Amino acid sequence: MTTTTTPTAGAVAPRQHTAVRRPSLLRLTVAELRKLVDTRAGRWLLITIGLLTAAIVTLQLIYAEEADQTFLNFFVPSLLPVSVLLPVLGILSITSEWSQRTALTTYALVPRRERVVAAKLLAVALTALASVLTSLAVAAVGTLVASAIGGAGTWQFDWSLLLNAVVIQVTSVLMGAAFGLLLLNTPLAIVGYLLLPTLWGVLGEMVKPLRGPSEWLDTSKTMEPLFSSDAVTGGQWGRMAVSLLVWMVLPLAAGLFRTLRREVS
């Protein structure tokens, strides 16, 4: 005896699951930018950077000679202290995933960790560009105020300095992010970033055989020409590239390798 089963009219067809599209790099970058201000440390660090830029221009308006109150003299001095704080922001953007135990969620939603790291690096680089725009805006306000209160208030500016400022701030924040990737621990990364290049610079001054290599590996020396209005020579760009290879590219590569292989728990 053979039994034939006929599907009823109300039978439900199997549901077709649509493929889930992975988030774009732009979307991930926007998410990482939002993370920078979501944490209390990151938010106050950004506020501090803005206040510090304004404070430097204000002090120059109060204490600098009237002839020195120019757009150029307002803009350039604001770059150095900001370039010191930006690497800390780069470190926090990387290490906060591990210190706040959100790495498990992040890498579960985006299993390809290199895309998350790329988004973090883009986010901090955009923040560095925003800091340059902030310095330009504050310097412009300072120049207007200086011209109104009797200062020089001149707008003469070598636009090559703008490129130099972008290089300074972007490489600074990426160096911090590189140490964050390499060490994956906030206090250790901050201490390592501040201590190791400084220690190398001190040794380069104290130990005579290290003075030659120090000219190529000490970022405080190789980046110094960028703060000047004089044109940067090819040799200076070469020394800068070598120092950034040691203190930025190599830690980034080693840190990415470690991040891709580290177990998330």
C-alpha positions in Angstrom: 0.0 0.0 0.0 1.4 3.3 -1.1 0.6 6.6 0.7 0.9 9.9 -1.1 1.2 13.1 0.9 -0.2 16.2 -0.8 1.0 19.6 0.5 -1.8 21.6 1.9 -2.6 25.0 0.6 -1.6 26.7 3.9 1.9 25.1 4.0 4.6 27.7 4.8 7.6 27.8 2.4 11.1 27.8 3.9 12.2 31.4 4.7 14.9 32.7 2.5 17.7 34.3 4.6 19.1 37.4 2.9 22.9 37.8 3.1 24.0 40.2 5.7 26.1 43.0 4.3 29.2 43.8 6.2 29.5 47.4 7.4 31.5 49.7 5.1 34.8 51.2 6.2 33.2 54.6 6.2 30.5 53.3 8.7 33.2 51.8 10.9 35.2 55.0 10.9 32.1 57.0 11.9 31.5 54.5 14.7 35.1 54.9 15.9 34.9 58.7 15.8 31.8 58.4 18.0 33.7 56.1 20.4 36.3 58.8 20.8 33.8 61.1 22.5 31.7 58.4 24.2 34.3 57.7 26.9 35.0 60.3 29.6 38.8 60.2 29.0 38.5 60.7 25.3 35.9 63.5 25.6 38.0 65.4 28.1 41.2 64.9 26.2 39.5 66.5 23.1 38.2 69.4 25.2 41.7 69.8 26.7 43.2 70.0 23.3 40.8 72.7 22.2 41.3 74.7 25.4 45.0 74.4 25.2 45.1 75.8 21.7 42.9 78.8 22.8 45.0 79.3 25.9 48.3 79.6 24.0 46.8 82.3 21.6 45.4 84.1 24.6 48.7 84.2 26.4 50.4 85.5 23.3 47.8 88.3 23.1 48.5 89.3 26.7 52.3 88.9 26.9 53.8 88.9 23.4 55.2 92.0 21.7 52.8 93.7 19.4 55.0 93.1 16.4 54.9 89.3 17.2 51.1 89.1 17.3 50.7 87.7 13.8 48.7 84.8 12.3 52.0 82.8 11.7 53.1 83.3 15.3 49.7 82.3 16.7 49.5 79.2 14.5 52.9 77.6 14.8 53.2 77.6 18.7 49.8 75.9 19.0 51.0 72.8 17.1 53.6 71.5 19.6 51.5 71.0 22.8 48.7 69.5 20.7 51.1 67.1 19.1 52.0 65.9 22.6 48.4 65.2 23.5 47.2 63.7 20.3 49.2 60.4 20.7 47.4 59.8 24.0 44.2 60.0 22.0 45.6 57.5 19.5 46.5 55.2 22.3 43.1 55.4 24.0 41.3 54.7 20.7 43.1 51.3 20.5 43.5 50.2 24.1 40.0 51.1 25.3 38.6 48.1 23.5 40.7 45.9 25.8 40.6 47.9 29.0 36.8 48.3 28.9 36.3 44.7 27.7 34.4 45.7 24.5 36.8 43.9 22.2 34.6 40.7 22.4 31.6 42.6 21.1 33.5 44.6 18.5 35.3 41.7 17.0 32.1 39.5 17.1 30.3 42.1 15.1 33.2 42.7 12.7 35.3 39.4 12.7 37.9 40.9 10.3 39.9 42.7 12.9 42.1 44.5 10.3 39.1 46.5 9.1 38.4 47.6 12.7 42.0 48.7 13.1 42.0 50.5 9.8 38.8 52.4 10.9 40.4 53.3 14.2 43.5 54.7 12.4 41.4 56.7 10.0 39.3 58.1 12.9 42.4 59.3 14.8 43.9 60.7 11.6 40.7 62.7 10.9 40.8 64.0 14.5 44.4 65.1 13.9 43.3 67.0 10.8 40.5 68.6 12.8 43.1 69.8 15.3 44.9 71.5 12.6 41.7 73.3 11.5 41.1 74.2 15.1 44.6 75.8 15.3 43.9 77.7 12.1 40.6 79.0 13.4 41.9 80.0 16.8 44.9 81.7 15.1 42.6 83.6 12.8 40.5 84.8 15.8 43.7 85.8 17.6 44.9 87.8 14.6 41.6 89.7 14.4 41.7 90.5 18.1 45.4 91.6 17.8 44.6 94.0 15.0 41.7 95.4 17.0 43.8 96.0 20.2 46.8 97.5 18.4 48.9 94.4 17.7 50.5 93.7 14.3 47.6 91.5 13.2 49.3 90.6 9.9 48.1 87.6 7.9 51.3 86.7 6.0 51.5 82.9 6.0 53.6 80.3 4.1 51.1 77.7 3.1 53.8 75.0 3.1 53.5 75.2 6.9 50.0 73.9 6.6 51.3 70.7 5.0 54.0 70.5 7.7 51.3 70.9 10.4 49.2 68.1 8.9 52.3 65.8 8.8 53.2 66.6 12.4 49.8 66.0 13.8 48.8 62.9 11.8 52.2 61.2 12.4 52.0 62.0 16.1 48.6 60.5 16.6 49.5 57.4 14.5 52.7 56.9 16.6 50.5 56.8 19.7 48.1 54.4 18.0 51.1 52.2 17.0 52.2 51.9 20.6 48.7 51.2 21.6 48.4 48.4 19.1 51.8 47.0 20.1 51.2 47.0 23.9 47.3 46.8 24.2 47.5 48.4 27.6 46.7 52.0 28.2 49.2 52.9 31.0 52.0 50.8 29.5 51.5 52.3 26.0 51.5 55.9 27.3 54.6 55.3 29.4 56.3 53.5 26.5 55.5 56.2 24.0 56.7 59.0 26.3 59.8 57.1 27.7 61.4 55.2 24.9 61.9 58.1 22.3 62.9 60.4 25.2 65.4 57.8 26.5 66.8 57.4 23.0 67.2 61.1 22.6 69.1 61.4 26.0 71.4 58.5 25.1 72.1 60.1 21.7 73.3 63.3 23.5 75.3 61.5 26.2 76.9 58.6 24.3 79.2 59.8 21.5 78.9 56.8 19.2 75.1 57.2 19.2 75.1 60.9 18.1 75.2 60.0 14.4 72.2 57.5 14.6 70.4 59.9 16.8 70.2 62.4 14.0 68.2 59.8 12.0 66.2 58.2 14.8 65.4 60.9 17.3 61.9 62.3 16.3 62.4 65.4 18.3 65.3 66.3 15.9 63.9 64.9 12.7 60.5 66.6 13.0 62.0 69.9 14.1 62.3 71.4 10.6 58.5 71.1 10.1 58.0 73.9 12.7 60.1 76.3 10.7 59.0 78.4 7.8 62.1 77.4 5.8 61.7 74.8 3.1 62.4 71.2 4.3 65.3 69.7 2.4 65.4 66.2 0.9 67.9 65.1 3.5 65.6 66.3 6.3 62.7 64.4 4.7 64.9 61.3 4.5 65.8 61.4 8.2 62.2 62.0 9.1 61.1 59.0 7.1 63.7 56.8 8.8 62.7 57.9 12.3 59.0 57.3 11.5 59.8 53.9 10.1 61.3 52.9 13.5 58.8 54.7 15.8 55.6 54.4 13.7 55.6 51.8 10.9 57.3 49.0 12.7 55.2 49.2 15.9 52.1 49.5 13.7 53.0 46.3 11.8 54.0 44.4 14.9 50.9 45.6 16.8 48.6 44.6 13.9 50.1 41.2 13.9 49.6 40.9 17.7 46.0 42.2 17.5 45.1 39.7 14.8 46.4 36.8 16.8 45.4 37.7 20.3 42.6 35.7 21.9 39.6 37.8 22.9 38.2 36.8 26.3 
